[in-house]
Amino acid sequence: MGEGERFQLGTVGALTLSVVSSVSIVICNKALMSSLHFIFATTLTSWHLLVTFCSLHVALKMRFFEHKPFEQKAVMGFGILNGISIGLLNLSLGFNSVGFYQMTKLAIIPCTVLLETLFLGKRFSRRIQFALTILLLGVGIATVTDLQLNALGSFLSFLAVITTCVAQIMTNTIQKKFKVSSTQLLYQSCPYQAATLLICGPYLDKLLTNQNVFGFKYTTQVTVFIILSCLISISVNFSTFLVIGKTSPVTYQVLGHLKTCLVLAFGYILLQDPFSWRNILGIMIAMVGMVLYSYYCTLENQQKTVESSSQASQTREGESDPLINVENGSAVVSDTIGQRQLSPVWSKSKD
């Protein structure tokens, strides 16, 4: 199996792991919050990150991966920014209607495209832009119902979109810049993310729910679901960094909308959630956009591979062809002789 095939297989595996784990944790958390009334989302996320760090530390001790320290300021800033973005997304949901919150999530893709174009010089073809437009239109039809605006909620949503986009772009650029794996980056940034949310989580949950997380009655069933959610979160956090590192922040967001469509479908099938023809139409349009995006990305990647391989083969042929080397050598020698013959004439004419 060639290197390109291994990379594609690893990418497909990362995407599959991300979808399965994310849909699983959404279903688990929905049961935890809706049925068991444990509604402390930010604090629960901090526990997720803490468990993820502990599991990675055990994996490090068992030598499943190698610790690779790099610039501490970058790790700390990245970890804190990730924690802040999670908190802002939860605040956005708390201070806005569900429909406006869904619009906030839809805005992450165009914002990411804009930031990568302006600051990283990345170019997105018209075909990719068209596919993303179809995708966002479909998800919007399926999920956006009511749009109730308010100044504070809009400002929080704006901050949530910006911090989320920057954090996801940094996830990709840090892995490439410092040549660290997704596991190494997650291991080093997890403590800062967990600390940020452990400190602010109980206060945010108190603000949003008017309840104290430490005063909640933890039954055996609630505890089991919390532990299950934390265990699934290990796979979610790992696959998130893995997908962004192997693909791009935009692809990760596209994958996130696929998860949204799957969650809607599973909610209807398993939990008997209300489902309308608008949901079905939106999911179908979104799936068309996802298929187009995948097709165009694959097509452009194949074109880049063919171009790079043809350039490499031309370079090798130029280096290995003795006739070209001889001709180049003869040209250099003749130019040198010509310069030597002309130099005395130039000197005499100058005198």
Salt bridges, closest charged atoms under 4 A:
GLU116 OE1 - LYS122 NZ 3.91
ASP273 OD2 - LYS30 NZ 2.44
GLU300 OE2 - ARG127 NH2 3.65
